[in-house]
């Protein structure tokens, strides 16, 4: 199911002139949030490849989100202001899955990595740029991934993997879980009127690919 969502987003964004190329790893930092369902795909991949989890840093509280994507959506839809650091905590330390500038888990990289791309060289410009409609589709996709993993958890990549590490002792896994947030249902989609038609088309693509019936969410 999750790979089908990944593929639908890739097809939707295929016409964008991204400049990202192998070896361009400016955005490959530790600032990656995901669901436990996505994390399990990653852990299963490592197991199948005969690889173990890397040493996981667990000391950067700044990377622990205060709200999930749907939690943020609920706040925005309720007209509440959210501080910028709550919305997007960021640390420029390189991802621990980078190997000589390349992603060593590229096949199962989280959606946060798949959706972060740029139409300008962010290594030179200092920031990434992407069409606003694509940013909206990425937010909507994150909302759906969280909704799909109800009963699961949301958090930073290192904390998700520490929680899923079956080779770790129970106390360590419980400590990791304390750093995560429970996934919550979609409260409504963060879509402006000008982008409604594109989002509707995207949700129709997802329905065809997954059979989830997500097109109904646009009515909220």
N, C-alpha and C positions, 0 to 999 in steps of 0.2 A: 504493500500500500504506500509506504513512504517513498520508495524509489519511483513510483508512478507520479507522485506529487513533485518530486525533484525534476522528473523528465518533463512534466507539463510546464513547469516554470522555465526550464531551459528552452523549450520550444517557443514559449511566449516571448522570450527575450532574445531569440536567435538573431533578429535583425538589427540589434543595437551594435554600434561600432565601438566595441570595447578595445582598449589598447593593452589589456592584460595578456602577458605571455609567460611561458615557462621560465622560471628564474626571477620573475618579478614578484617579490615577496614582501613588499612594504606593508601591505595590509594583513599579512599572516602573523598576527599577534595573539596574545593570550586572551584577548577580549572577545571571546566566543561564548554565546549562550545557546543552550539547546535543551531538548526534552530527554527524559530517560529512554524513551522509545528510540530516538535517534542515537543515543549513546549505546544502546544494546546492539544496533547495527554495526557500530564501530568496534565494540568489544568482540562480537562474533567474527568480524573480518580478521582481527588480529589473531584470534584463536585458530581460524582456518589457515592462516598464513604461518602458523607456528611461532607467532610473535607474542611477547608479553607487553603489558602496559609499561610505559616509561615511568621514570620517577616523577611523581606528580607534586608540583609545588602547591602548598595549601596555606600560604601565609599572606595572601594579598586580599584583605577584606574589601578593598575598593572594587574588586571585580565581582562581588556578590550582589546581584541585582536586588532591589527593594520591591520590585513589582514584576510580574510576568508580563508577556505581551498583552494578554487579555486583561490583566489587571490594569495596565496602562490604558488600554482601550476603554475600560469601564470608567476610569478617572476622567479621560478626555470627553467621553460621551455624557458624563454628568456635569461637565463644565468646570471641572477642578483643574487647577494649575499643578503641573508637575515640574520639579526642579530638574535642570538639565543633567546633572550628575546621576539622578535617579533613572532618568530615561536611557542614558547611554554611558555607563561607567566604562572607562577606557584605560588600558595600560599598553604601552608600545613594546613591551618585552616580547621577543619572538616566540612563536608557538613551539611547544616541545615536540611537535611532530615534523618540524622542518628538518630536512636533510640536504645540505648544500644548496639551499635556496629553493628546494622542491618539496611539495607536500608528500609525505610518505604514506598517507592514508587517503589519497586523492579520490579513489573510487567510492569511498563512503564518508567523505568530508561532510560535516553538518551543513544544514541549509544556510546558516549564518555565513558560512564561507562561500557557498554557491551564489548567494545573492549579493555579495559585496564585490562589485567590479566597478571599473571606472572608464570613462571615455577620454580621460586625460591621464598623462603620466603623473601619478600622485607622488612618486618618488621625487620628481622635480618640482611639482606645483605645491606640494605640502598638503594636499587634500584631494579626495576622490570626487568625481562628478558622475551623475547618472540621471537619466530622465525622471522627472517627478512621478510619472505614471508607473515606472518600474519600481520606484521606492514604495509606492502604494501597494503594488502587487506583492512585494516582498513582505510588507507588514501583514497583509491579508493572509499570505501563505503561512507566516509564523503563527498567526492566530489559529489557523486551521490545524497546524501540526500540534499545537498545544491542546486544542479541543479534542483531537484524535487520541491523545494520551491522557485522558482524564483518569485519575487514580494514580498517575505518575507524578514526576517532579520536573522542575525547571531550574536551571542555574548555569554557572560557569562550567566550561568543559572539564577543568581539573576536578571540580567538586562532583560533577556527574559521574566521571570515571572512577573516582575514589569510592563513591557510593556503590557502583556496580562491580567493584573489584571483589570477586568471590574468593580470591586468594588472600584477602586481607582479613584481619580479625573483626569480630562483631562490633567491638567498641569503636574501631576506626571507621567502620561503615556507618554506624549510628552518628558519629561525629560529623561525617560528610553529609549525611541526610539533614542534620541540623542547619547546614549552610544552604539548603535548597528551599525552594518555594513550591507548594502544591499547584499543579496545573488547575486552571479554572475554565469553565465553558465560555464560548464566544458570547459576549454581551451585546454584540452588534459590530458591524464592520466599519473601520475608519476610512470612509470613502467620500471624497468631495463630489458634488454633482457633475463636474466636468469630466470626471474619470469613471462615472458609473457605467457607461456603455462598455468600456474596455474591461472593467472588472466583471461585468455580467458575462462577457464572452470568455474570459479566463475561467470563471467558475463553471461555465458550461463545458469547457475543455476538461476541467478536473472531474466533473461528473462523469463524462464519457470514459475517462481513464481509470477512475476509482469506484464509481457507483455509490459514492458517499452521500449524494443528494445535497451537496453544499450550495447549490444555486438558491435554495430556499433561504439561506442566511442573509442574502441581500435584501430580503423583505423586512429585516429587523431594523 
